[in-house]
Every structure is written in C-alpha cells, then in structure tokens.
Amino acid sequence: MKNSVQDSTSSLLKAVSEKNATLVAKILGTQPNLEIKDSKGRTPLMIATYNADSKIAELLISAGADVNAQDDLLNTPHLYAGASGDMSILKMSLANGANFDVYNRYGGTALIPAAEKRHLEVVKLLTEIPGYPIDHVNRLGWTALMEAIVLGATGETQVDIVKVLVDAGADVNIADHDGVTPLQHAKNRGMDKIVKILIEAKAH
C-alpha cells in the first residue's frame, strides 16, 4: 500500500507538470500527499502556479493544498500569483488561508512586486483587504509605494498604482535605507503627476 501511495504522489508532480487536469483529478481521488516537493522544493500547487494553470490549481486547492508552502526560491502560490499578476490563483489563495506574514526572498509581501510590475488589479485587490500590510518594508528598505516609484515603469499605470496605494492609506513618508523619501525619489525622476499625488497626501 505504501508504494502505491508513493507512486500516486510522484505521479501527481508529473501530471501537474504536464498540465494533465484529468489525470490530476484522478490521482487526487487516491488522497496523495499534496505537499510533496520536487528537486526545487516546489509542491504540485507551486508548479501549477508557475504554469499559470488555474484549473489544476483549483483542483489542488479544493483538495486542501497549502497556499503558503514555500519553495527553494521562497515563493509561495500566493506570493507568486500576486507578483505575476495571476488574479485567478491569487483570489483562490486569498480565499483559502493566504498568510500575509510569509515573505518572498526579498523579505516582501505579494503587494510589493505587484506594485513594481504594474499589476494594477492585484494592487487594488490586496489594498482592499482589511489589515493588509500595505506599509511592509522589504530587505531593500522599500515599501510597495517606494518600489512602484523606484522600479516601476513610467506611465499612466504607474501613476494609477501610486494613487491606489495612497488612497488605501499607504504611509507616504517612509524613507528608504538612505533616508530618501518617495517624494524625493519622484522629484528626482521628474514624475510630476506622482509628485502631485504625494504632496496632496502630505508627503515631505
């Protein structure tokens, strides 16, 4: 019996990697270990998340897969879905116990890379969650607001993301490790619209 369980568990990793939802569903019927990890520390759900395979992710999450299990890169399904703009898997992770104090390899939340990578819908979704750590500072010394300004690509989406963060109550005066504030960075980069938003929010 033990061997058959091990076989079904290793088969699960393979079926998920091959995006075979029918086979995944069949294997789940044998109650395999959902938290088995491959050579990179990825659970079946993490693999499905990297594949942006929401159908298989839904099967695994419904079966009880952990949305907070970290792989060797310290990604979790929740963190990676947020960082990559995968709204489907992100929403599933939020509905199934995503922890906001599990951080990526930069010591950050899902919101910080989402703000940098211009995933406006992700930023909107996360900032609407009561108690979400909007002002969390990662190991680089940056909040989501700071990262949107320092690393975000210039354009209207970047402006919209800054506005969403400010409207959600982000602290506009949290400086980086060098003591430079978001307003100073925005001024240095000639981001006039963002400068205006920050000044109206009492930035200094």
LINDA-V279414 format. One record per residue. SS is DSSP state (hx for helix, st for strand, lp for the rest). PHI is phi in whole degrees, -180 to 180 (none if undefined). D_CENTER is the distance of its C-alpha to the mean C-alpha in Angstrom with 2 decimals. Layout:
[[SS & PHI & D_CENTER] [SS & PHI & D_CENTER]]
This chain:
[[lp & none & 38.04] [hx & -58 & 35.75] [hx & -63 & 35.80] [hx & -67 & 34.96] [hx & -67 & 31.88] [hx & -63 & 30.80] [hx & -62 & 31.58] [hx & -67 & 29.51] [hx & -69 & 26.51] [hx & -68 & 26.74] [hx & -65 & 27.46] [hx & -63 & 24.20] [hx & -57 & 22.22] [hx & -67 & 24.57] [hx & -64 & 24.42] [hx & -67 & 20.64] [hx & -60 & 20.79] [lp & -87 & 23.56] [lp & 60 & 21.75] [lp & -97 & 24.75] [hx & -63 & 23.72] [hx & -63 & 27.35] [hx & -69 & 27.75] [hx & -60 & 24.51] [hx & -60 & 25.84] [hx & -65 & 29.19] [hx & -65 & 27.92] [hx & -61 & 25.95] [lp & -67 & 29.39] [lp & -94 & 30.52] [lp & 54 & 27.95] [lp & -73 & 26.53] [lp & -73 & 24.37] [lp & -74 & 20.83] [lp & -104 & 19.47] [lp & -60 & 21.57] [lp & -123 & 20.00] [lp & -86 & 21.08] [lp & -66 & 22.26] [lp & -105 & 18.79] [lp & 76 & 17.71] [lp & -92 & 15.76] [lp & -78 & 16.44] [hx & -54 & 17.43] [hx & -65 & 14.25] [hx & -65 & 12.20] [hx & -63 & 14.77] [hx & -61 & 14.53] [hx & -67 & 10.79] [hx & -61 & 11.76] [lp & -81 & 14.65] [lp & 53 & 12.85] [lp & -97 & 15.56] [hx & -67 & 14.91] [hx & -66 & 18.51] [hx & -70 & 18.42] [hx & -59 & 15.06] [hx & -64 & 16.85] [hx & -60 & 19.89] [hx & -69 & 18.24] [hx & -66 & 16.37] [hx & -62 & 19.68] [lp & -83 & 21.46] [lp & 108 & 19.52] [lp & -63 & 16.93] [lp & -79 & 14.69] [lp & -79 & 11.02] [lp & -111 & 10.72] [lp & -72 & 12.84] [lp & -92 & 12.03] [lp & -94 & 13.68] [lp & -65 & 15.81] [lp & -91 & 13.16] [lp & 69 & 11.38] [lp & -78 & 8.38] [lp & -122 & 7.89] [hx & -54 & 7.59] [hx & -64 & 5.22] [hx & -63 & 2.94] [hx & -71 & 4.38] [hx & -62 & 4.82] [hx & -67 & 2.76] [hx & -69 & 4.06] [hx & -97 & 6.90] [lp & 80 & 7.74] [lp & -85 & 8.59] [hx & -65 & 9.75] [hx & -63 & 11.90] [hx & -70 & 9.89] [hx & -61 & 7.31] [hx & -63 & 10.67] [hx & -65 & 12.16] [hx & -67 & 9.82] [hx & -66 & 10.44] [hx & -80 & 14.05] [lp & -129 & 14.39] [lp & 89 & 13.73] [lp & -60 & 10.12] [lp & -96 & 10.94] [lp & -89 & 9.74] [lp & -107 & 11.91] [lp & -102 & 10.36] [lp & -113 & 9.25] [lp & -77 & 8.49] [lp & -67 & 11.82] [lp & -97 & 12.17] [lp & 73 & 12.07] [lp & -116 & 9.18] [lp & -88 & 6.60] [hx & -68 & 3.14] [hx & -66 & 6.25] [hx & -63 & 8.13] [hx & -68 & 7.20] [hx & -63 & 6.81] [hx & -67 & 10.19] [hx & -70 & 11.53] [lp & -88 & 10.96] [lp & 68 & 12.57] [lp & -89 & 10.27] [hx & -59 & 12.60] [hx & -65 & 12.12] [hx & -65 & 8.45] [hx & -60 & 9.90] [hx & -60 & 12.84] [hx & -62 & 11.35] [hx & -69 & 9.47] [hx & -74 & 12.58] [lp & -87 & 14.85] [lp & -81 & 13.93] [lp & -57 & 16.87] [lp & 81 & 16.33] [lp & -65 & 12.69] [lp & -75 & 12.86] [lp & -61 & 12.95] [lp & -97 & 15.19] [lp & -59 & 13.53] [lp & -106 & 14.93] [lp & -85 & 13.53] [lp & -67 & 16.18] [lp & -79 & 17.04] [lp & 90 & 18.10] [lp & -117 & 15.79] [lp & -88 & 14.17] [hx & -61 & 11.86] [hx & -62 & 15.33] [hx & -63 & 16.79] [hx & -67 & 14.24] [hx & -62 & 14.67] [hx & -82 & 18.37] [hx & -77 & 18.76] [lp & -112 & 16.53] [lp & -67 & 15.93] [lp & -72 & 18.40] [lp & -65 & 21.35] [lp & 158 & 21.99] [hx & -64 & 21.92] [hx & -64 & 18.22] [hx & -61 & 17.67] [hx & -63 & 20.32] [hx & -62 & 18.84] [hx & -65 & 15.45] [hx & -61 & 17.59] [hx & -64 & 19.71] [hx & -61 & 17.03] [hx & -63 & 15.84] [hx & -65 & 19.54] [hx & -63 & 20.55] [lp & -82 & 18.00] [lp & 101 & 19.80] [lp & -59 & 17.97] [lp & -74 & 20.55] [lp & -78 & 21.86] [lp & -111 & 23.93] [lp & -76 & 21.65] [lp & -83 & 22.92] [lp & -82 & 21.58] [lp & -61 & 23.30] [lp & -94 & 26.22] [lp & 83 & 26.76] [lp & -90 & 25.85] [lp & -85 & 24.44] [hx & -56 & 22.15] [hx & -63 & 25.45] [hx & -64 & 27.19] [hx & -63 & 24.53] [hx & -64 & 24.65] [hx & -65 & 28.44] [hx & -59 & 28.59] [lp & -95 & 26.64] [lp & 67 & 28.81] [lp & -89 & 26.08] [hx & -59 & 28.67] [hx & -66 & 26.71] [hx & -71 & 23.96] [hx & -57 & 26.81] [hx & -62 & 28.42] [hx & -62 & 25.38] [hx & -68 & 25.00] [hx & -64 & 28.77] [hx & -64 & 28.97] [lp & -92 & 26.39] [lp & 69 & 28.82] [lp & -77 & 27.14] [lp & -147 & 29.46]]
